[in-house]
Amino acid sequence: MSTKASIKSAIESAVGTNYSSWRIGITDDGDTRKKQWKDAGENVDYWRCWQADSSQDARDLESYFINEKRMKGGTGGNLSSQTKYVYIF
């Protein structure tokens, strides 16, 4: 698992300054979600995924990058306590 600060830093390093070209999301299963996006025709070549310490941390990160940095994505979805994975592509 990774802390909220370390995931935020890793995302910022991976994305650079072009946030609007990237999508962020949260899930309870990173591998399954990646396959779903790929099957939907999305390019997941630059997929990255981290396990947050809590589902709240994952939701906070998703909200921050969507609302403050204007990454693609939407908040909501599966908000169970198992939804701890933050992904970008």
Protein Blocks (a to p, Z undefined) as FASTA:
>chain_A
ZZfklmmmmmmmmnommlmlpccdddfbfklmmmmmmmnopafklgccdddfbfklmmmm
mmmmmmmnopacdeejjfbfklmbccdZZ
